[in-house]
Amino acid sequence: MRTIPAACYRTSERLHLAFEAARLAFGVRTRTSRIPAYMREPVAGLLDKGFARTLAKLLDPGKRVPLPKSPAPSSDTIYLTVVDRDCTTPHF
């Protein structure tokens, strides 16, 4: 895993790596967030230090990180939003 010296914390390289790490983390979250009973990857695997090291190795100071591919949406999933006159918005 790459370590950035403390003197470099306000550099463009540091910001790039922080942004890319965030993109990668949100990409993994989007790919894996599901009802726990239907998750393809166990939560313990996502929290594993080895998995974090694998993701960290993908970071490159010179380019964007390719995001993990999301599974194709299934036909048994719906999303419903309702807004009432008080602008209350429950999501189902």
Summary of the structure (lengths in Angstrom):
residues: 92
radius of gyration: 18.1
end to end distance: 40.5
largest distance: 54.1
contacts: 155
relative contact order: 0.15
helix: 46%
strand: 4%
